[in-house]
Amino acid sequence: MHVRRRALLGGGLAVLGGAGALAAAQERWSPWRSGLLDIHHISTGRGNATFVVTPGGATLLIDAGELDPANFARFAPLELGPERPWAGAGAGRTIARYIARHAPAGAPLRLDLAVLTHYHDDHIGAPHTGAPRAGDGDYLLSGVSAVAAALPIRRLLDRGDEGGVAAAGDDATYNNYLAFTRAAARGGVERETLQAGQQLALEVGPDAATFSARVVKSGRWVWTGRGDNAEPLFSVEDLRRAGRSAENALSTALVLRYGRFSYFSGGDNSGLGSPEREPWQDVETPLASIIGPVEAMALDHHGNRDANNGALLDALRPRLAIQQCWTSDQPGQEVVQRLARLKPAPLVLATQIFPSTLAAIGPPMRKLLIPQAGHIVIRVRPDGVYTVAVLGACAERGEILWRTERSV
């Protein structure tokens, strides 16, 4: 990989570790144009949300989290980070406004696909006291349902409920999601089940030959690496015995490819055992064997210590790692150490990071992490050159805080 430096508009640039530069004051992110792949990691402080614009202009949303701060209080003394761009903004509404600002200009404002990796509140949205009630059904607008209230979603895809098992971490969250999907179906948008191995139909025309989005895992199924074939990682009986603790291991995982560039997004898939979990809940190790090296990845489970195991990181060897964080225990120190031993070590960016977490992890974190936090955007050109930028998340101006340019 080559790192290309270029002068940014204006003066007063500060070079950080030779990897990038602080942006000039008020420089804004430029609009998408045909032929570019944009991957936006949206910083709301309340959950995961990744907005993708493909080279041909199709739009994809991976997760739309909106956790309930009152429910999070049970994890004290862990701290929850600030909501962005302001307290009470509502993550789903923030995601919808962000999409409206960065969707292709001149095209109808909509999402072609929304993919929900699994059924936790920081990925689909929780009913909470600040969430308004929907006008078309008995559910609250939070996360993906709040996004759908603001802009049309053409297709809604999730991991399904194989065997009647819904190992959701919070029944109220899952039931609210089900009520939303029933209302969506009445409006003509059917809930679809993702299949491991399938290619998501996003592109038509010339870009279809160079861009792909493959489901490499969904639920208990993993792609074999051949055609669209899949095989099970564990049984339905295993799921029933594990109950709610299995939800992360059921996450969907995707690989996006554009020319020589590749990107992995794996929801909350887990990779390390613990006393309360069965060994089969290490799903990262078998997943790693069928993916291979990628240029960039979103760290599994927000960089938590039970994910991003050695097998996954050794197989993917990412040059760029994105942490979608919002609590004081993210990322796990063990994950940072596993990243630091990769050669070459990846560039790491975070949507939020606690100063106390940085201090606790110490030198390995300071060596890897770009200190600017916010919306993290990757923009890929057809020739494999790509820009990585951090956009301010405390307002909705799209100002660039930091930027670098690389090539595959």
Buried (B, 14 or more C-beta within 10 A) or exposed (E): EEEEEEEBEEEEBEEBEEBBBBBBEEBEBEBBEEBBBBBBBBBBBBBBBBBBBBBBBBBBBBBBBBBBBEBBEEEEEEBBBBBBBEEEBBBBBBBBBBBEEBBBEEEEBEBBBBBBBBBBBBBBBBBBEBBEEBEEBEBBBBBBBBBBBBBEBEBBBBBBBBEEBBBBBBEBBBBBBBBBBBBBEEEEBEBEEBBBBBEBEBBEEEBBEBBBBBBBBBBBBBBBEEEEEBEEBBEBEBBEEBEBBBBBBBBBBBBBBBBBBBBBBBBBBBBBBEEEBBEBBBBBBBBBEBBEEBBBBBBBBBBBBBBBBBBBBEBBBBBBBBBBBBBBBBBBBBBBEBBBEBEEBBBBBBBBBBEEBBEEBEEBBEEBBBBBBBBBBBBBBBEBBBBBBBBBBEEBEBBBBBBBBBBB
